[in-house]
Amino acid sequence: MKACKLCRNAVLACALCTFALPATAAEYPGLEGDIVKELRFQDKSGENAVVLTEREKIREQEGSSLWSKDIRAYRYRLQGDAASQAWQIHDYVHDCETSVTAEFLQDEIAITDLDDNGQSEIWVPYLIRCAGDVSPSTMKIIMYEGQKKHALRGRNLLPSMRATPASRAKANTGRTRPFRRPSRKSANSAICFGNAP
């Protein structure tokens, strides 16, 4: 395991942030699906883990294939060899005849302490969609601080939908913007991003 560069010397929420090798479901009670990512960190509540899982199923009905995909994010509090679930995010697409999208934006998962209270904010962005065309996906960003949940829902932008500098100069109101991670420049904040080296 290696500590993320931003958190190596931090004293606050992300004092220890490690990217573990894939865990087994036996380590985490109540876990459903295949583990796709695990992130460990410490804050004032102690050692924690965020675990992302996926499960995909195909079933046949009247000669056509129906696709389903579930995604889940869990936060566990770790004490020695024991893990207790603090919360769970669950979303899904069920019985889709066309293309299914249900995926975490794994490189955008962020653990922060922007308000310097020692309690981590955990940011989990993901896409969800059942469609056979190139229309935008529903994008959700769920943020937990302790047991308090905040949610943003909207649509992601396709490359052809992005505004040009000229169009931004004409009208800069109501434009949907792609997800941006919390600022790394927040004063005295320990920030740990899922794709940090």
C-alpha positions as CSV (number, residue, x, y, z in Angstrom):
1,M,0.0,0.0,0.0
2,K,1.2,3.5,-0.7
3,A,0.1,6.7,0.9
4,C,-1.3,9.4,-1.4
5,K,1.2,12.3,-1.9
6,L,-1.2,15.0,-0.8
7,C,-2.0,13.3,2.5
8,R,1.5,12.1,3.4
9,N,2.3,15.0,5.7
10,A,-1.3,16.1,6.5
11,V,-2.4,16.3,10.1
12,L,-6.1,16.6,9.5
13,A,-8.8,14.3,8.1
14,C,-6.6,12.5,5.6
15,A,-3.6,11.9,7.7
16,L,-3.4,8.4,6.4
17,C,-4.8,7.6,3.0
18,T,-3.8,4.4,1.3
19,F,-4.8,2.7,-1.9
20,A,-5.2,-1.0,-1.0
21,L,-5.0,-4.0,-3.1
22,P,-8.5,-5.3,-3.9
23,A,-10.1,-6.5,-0.7
24,T,-12.3,-9.5,-0.3
25,A,-16.0,-9.3,0.5
26,A,-15.4,-11.4,3.6
27,E,-13.6,-8.4,5.2
28,Y,-16.7,-6.2,4.9
29,P,-20.1,-7.3,6.3
30,G,-23.1,-6.7,4.1
31,L,-21.0,-6.1,1.0
32,E,-22.8,-6.9,-2.3
33,G,-21.2,-7.1,-5.7
34,D,-17.6,-7.3,-7.0
35,I,-15.2,-4.9,-5.5
36,V,-13.8,-2.4,-8.1
37,K,-12.0,0.0,-5.7
38,E,-11.1,0.4,-2.1
39,L,-9.8,3.6,-0.4
40,R,-8.7,3.8,3.2
41,F,-8.2,6.9,5.2
42,Q,-8.2,8.3,8.8
43,D,-10.2,11.1,10.3
44,K,-11.3,12.0,13.8
45,S,-13.6,8.9,13.8
46,G,-10.6,6.6,13.3
47,E,-9.6,4.4,10.4
48,N,-12.1,4.1,7.6
49,A,-12.6,2.5,4.2
50,V,-14.7,3.4,1.2
51,V,-15.4,0.4,-1.0
52,L,-17.0,0.6,-4.5
53,T,-18.8,-2.5,-6.0
54,E,-20.6,-3.4,-9.2
55,R,-22.8,-6.2,-10.2
56,E,-24.1,-6.9,-13.7
57,K,-26.8,-9.4,-14.8
58,I,-28.3,-10.4,-18.1
59,R,-31.6,-12.3,-18.4
60,E,-33.5,-13.5,-21.4
61,Q,-37.2,-12.6,-21.8
62,E,-39.3,-13.3,-24.9
63,G,-36.2,-13.6,-27.1
64,S,-34.5,-10.4,-26.0
65,S,-31.7,-9.7,-23.5
66,L,-32.4,-7.5,-20.5
67,W,-29.4,-5.9,-18.9
68,S,-29.2,-4.8,-15.2
69,K,-26.4,-3.2,-13.3
70,D,-26.1,-2.2,-9.7
71,I,-23.4,0.0,-8.2
72,R,-22.8,0.5,-4.5
73,A,-20.4,2.6,-2.4
74,Y,-19.9,1.7,1.3
75,R,-18.2,3.4,4.1
76,Y,-16.8,1.2,6.8
77,R,-15.3,2.1,10.1
78,L,-12.4,-0.2,10.9
79,Q,-11.2,-1.3,14.3
80,G,-8.5,-4.0,14.2
81,D,-9.9,-6.8,12.1
82,A,-13.5,-5.7,12.5
83,A,-15.4,-3.5,10.1
84,S,-18.8,-1.9,10.7
85,Q,-20.8,-0.2,7.9
86,A,-21.5,3.5,8.4
87,W,-23.5,4.1,5.2
88,Q,-24.2,2.8,1.7
89,I,-25.0,4.4,-1.6
90,H,-27.0,2.2,-4.0
91,D,-28.1,3.0,-7.6
92,Y,-29.0,0.8,-10.5
93,V,-30.4,0.3,-14.0
94,H,-32.7,-2.7,-14.2
95,D,-34.1,-4.6,-17.3
96,C,-32.6,-2.3,-20.0
97,E,-32.9,-3.6,-23.6
98,T,-30.3,-1.2,-24.9
99,S,-27.0,0.1,-23.6
100,V,-26.5,0.2,-19.8
101,T,-24.3,2.8,-18.0
102,A,-23.9,2.5,-14.2
103,E,-20.4,3.4,-13.3
104,F,-18.4,5.3,-10.7
105,L,-16.1,8.0,-11.9
106,Q,-13.3,6.2,-10.0
107,D,-10.6,8.8,-10.6
108,E,-12.8,11.5,-9.3
109,I,-13.6,10.0,-5.9
110,A,-12.4,12.5,-3.3
111,I,-11.9,12.6,0.5
112,T,-11.6,16.1,1.9
113,D,-11.9,18.1,5.1
114,L,-12.7,21.5,3.6
115,D,-14.2,22.9,6.8
116,D,-11.2,21.8,8.9
117,N,-13.4,20.0,11.5
118,G,-11.6,16.7,11.4
119,Q,-14.5,14.9,9.8
120,S,-14.0,13.8,6.3
121,E,-16.3,14.7,3.4
122,I,-16.5,11.8,0.9
123,W,-17.4,12.7,-2.7
124,V,-18.7,9.9,-4.9
125,P,-19.6,10.9,-8.5
126,Y,-21.2,8.4,-10.9
127,L,-23.1,8.1,-14.1
128,I,-26.4,6.1,-14.6
129,R,-28.3,5.5,-17.9
130,C,-30.3,3.2,-20.1
131,A,-30.3,4.4,-23.7
132,G,-29.3,3.2,-27.1
133,D,-28.2,6.6,-28.4
134,V,-25.5,9.1,-27.6
135,S,-27.6,11.3,-25.3
136,P,-26.1,12.5,-22.0
137,S,-26.1,10.2,-18.9
138,T,-27.6,11.2,-15.6
139,M,-24.7,12.2,-13.4
140,K,-25.0,12.1,-9.6
141,I,-22.5,13.4,-7.0
142,I,-23.2,12.1,-3.5
143,M,-21.2,13.7,-0.7
144,Y,-21.3,12.4,2.9
145,E,-19.9,14.2,5.9
146,G,-20.3,11.8,8.8
147,Q,-23.9,10.5,8.4
148,K,-25.2,13.7,6.7
149,K,-25.8,13.1,3.0
150,H,-25.8,15.7,0.2
151,A,-26.7,15.0,-3.4
152,L,-26.4,16.7,-6.8
153,R,-28.2,15.4,-9.8
154,G,-28.0,16.5,-13.4
155,R,-26.7,15.5,-16.8
156,N,-23.1,15.2,-18.0
157,L,-22.0,17.0,-21.1
158,L,-21.0,15.4,-24.3
159,P,-18.0,16.8,-26.1
160,S,-20.2,18.3,-28.8
161,M,-22.3,20.1,-26.1
162,R,-19.4,22.0,-24.6
163,A,-19.5,25.8,-24.9
164,T,-16.9,27.6,-27.0
165,P,-15.2,30.7,-25.6
166,A,-17.3,32.8,-27.9
167,S,-20.6,31.3,-26.7
168,R,-19.5,31.7,-23.1
169,A,-18.9,35.4,-23.7
170,K,-22.4,35.8,-25.1
171,A,-24.4,34.0,-22.4
172,N,-22.9,32.8,-19.1
173,T,-26.1,32.0,-17.3
174,G,-27.6,28.6,-16.6
175,R,-24.9,26.7,-18.3
176,T,-24.3,23.1,-17.1
177,R,-20.7,22.5,-16.1
178,P,-18.9,19.2,-15.9
179,F,-18.0,17.9,-12.4
180,R,-15.0,19.6,-10.9
181,R,-13.2,18.2,-7.9
182,P,-13.1,20.4,-4.7
183,S,-10.2,22.8,-4.9
184,R,-6.8,21.5,-3.9
185,K,-6.0,25.0,-2.7
186,S,-8.4,25.1,0.2
187,A,-6.5,26.6,3.1
188,N,-5.2,24.2,5.7
189,S,-7.3,21.3,4.2
190,A,-6.0,17.8,3.8
191,I,-7.4,16.6,0.5
192,C,-7.0,13.1,-0.8
193,F,-8.1,12.2,-4.4
194,G,-8.7,8.7,-5.7
195,N,-6.2,9.1,-8.5
196,A,-3.4,10.7,-6.5
197,P,0.1,9.1,-6.9
